[in-house]
Amino acid sequence: MKTALAALLLATNAAAQEPAGLRRWELLVGHSYSSPRALLQPATLVLEKVAGSPLYSVLDAGALIRGSLGPRLWLETGVRTRAGSARPRSQRVFAAMARAYRELDPVLFAVGAEYEADGGFDVQQTAATVELTPLGGAPGLGTWVNPSLRVRWRPWIGVAVGADVRPYARLSAEWASGRVEAGAEGSAWLVKGSGRSFVKGDFSVGLVGGLFITASGEVGRPPPRYERTGRIGVGLGFRLAPAQ
């Protein structure tokens, strides 16, 4: 019989637009640094045990430091990992990035650089990135639709330039109602003329304080190897975050 225990670490509320009253520097910890939605999804450690086999683990975590550089201008830098003994070495990921944002109404513009490697550091890639997203114009774009309908979403388009040129698009969405919250994020890349995609999501029910029951899953071909993967985990979670 297979059992799973997930310890969901930390997440903080991250808006795509510069948060009001952004402190000079602050630390965010969540599932990944790839987007505000990924930071809201808690970092996840899943322990798996099958009769007659060792205890396996699956880890998804990201940490981000951000701070204001001036009006409508801020900087982010962070690290992330997809690791754990249950994942083949080729599907593990270690990455780091730095990114600067500038609000240029009607869009939010970002430039940065990212390093990614697989678990054995056999495949490594470094790329400069440029991406943008609209700041508004549609219900729920970047902000809750209204206080009673807590739904929001955000699209991004961009290009990564390294050993090759990879256009990409990303769409995230989230919903919250009382102690229940859910979200999903999908990304697509054009790699040497061939399409690759990756989708991840989570569904959480708050228990007491920062404790949650959370289900999370993923499917697709994430970088840097773009190998097919798929996984679902359910367990207990813990998150420290301001009220959303």
C-alpha positions, 0 to 999 in steps of 0.5 A: 500500500502506498502512502504519501505524507506532504509537508508543505513549507511556506508561501507568501502573497505575490502580486504580478504588479508591484505590491503596495508597500513593498519593503526594501527587501523581503524573502518569499518561499513557495513551490517555485519562483516561476510566477506569483501563482507558483509562489502561492502554491506551497513548497512540497515534500512528499514521502512515498512508501511502497511495501517491500521498497525504501522510502522515497521523496519528492521535493518542489521548492523555490525561494525568492528575494525581492525589493523595490529599486524605485517607483514601479521598478523592482528586482527579484532573485531566487533559486528553485529545485525539483528533486527527491529520490522518487524522481529519476536524476534526469527529471530533477532540476536545479535553477537560479535566476535574477529578474527586473520588473518595470511597469510601463502602462499598459504592460508589465515588462521584465528582463532577466537571466536564468540558469537550469540544470538536470539532476546530474548536471549533464544538461545545463542551460543559461538564457536571457529572458524578456517577457511581458503581461498586460496590467489590466483591461479584463475582469480578474486580470491580476486582481480578484474579480471582486471581494465575493468572487475571488478569482484572478488570472494572468498571461505572460508571453516571452522569449528566452535566448541562450544556445537557441531561441525559445519563445514561450507563453504562460497562463496562471489562474487561482480561486479562493473561497474561505478555507478552500483555494485552488490554482493552476499554471500552464507553460508552453515553449517552442524548442527547435521548432517543436512544442513542449508544455507543462501544467501543474496545479494544487487544491488546498483546504485550510484546517487550523492556523497554517495547516492544510490538506493539499493535493497537487499534481503535474504533467508534461515536459518541463525544462531543461530536458523536456522529458515527460513526467506526471505525478499526483500527491496528497498530504498535510501542508503548512504555510505562513502567509499574509491574508490574501 
